[in-house]
């Protein structure tokens, strides 16, 4: 957990990972009573992970910062990567560092606008 729950699964083929099929099933599984974000991860090497994410209540998204952090920590704990990794996401790359001295997880990456929109509030049942 990075403040919200994550279920991480490692896959061989990230481009064909069953995100849309298994994401909602895992998200709502009874072992996760408050639902869970689901990360599908391919280990490229000890410094690079490629990830797709199904976010609870939303569906597949372009990126998830807490998911990238949780994935980096889990990957290190499972001896798959180093403490510092690049996580490649559909929305761009994030650099994740799990500092051994202070035990904090640091994330560096771009923040970009991906959507503009308008909401007709007359259509909202308040």
C-alpha positions, 0 to 999 in steps of 0.5 A, a space after each residue: 500500500 502507498 496509502 491506497 491498495 495495490 495488487 501487482 502481477 507480473 506478465 511476460 507480454 505487457 502489450 497483450 496483458 489481460 488488463 481489461 479482462 482481469 483488471 475489473 475481476 481482481 479489483 472487485 474480488 472478495 479479498 479486497 473489500 474496498 477494491 484494489 488498483 491492479 498493476 500488470 508489470 513486465 520486468 525489462 531488466 533490473 532498472 526498467 519495468 513496463 506497467 499497465 494499470 487498472 485503477 479501482 472505480 476508473 478502469 485502465 488509465 495512462 499512469 498511476 503514481 502510487 501504483 508505480 511506487 508500489 510496483 517498484 518496492 514490490 519488485 525490489 522486495 522480490 529481488 527482480 530490480 534495484 531500488 531505483 527504477 524507471 517505470 514505463 507507463 502508457 502516459 510516460 515514464 516515471 523514475 522511482 527511488 526507494 531511499 535506503 536511508 530514510 525508507 521513503 519512496 520518491 517519484 520523479 516524472 512529468 505532469 501533463 494535461 491529458 484532457 479538456 472538457 466541460 460538464 453540463 451541471 443540469 444533467 447532474 442529479 444533485 
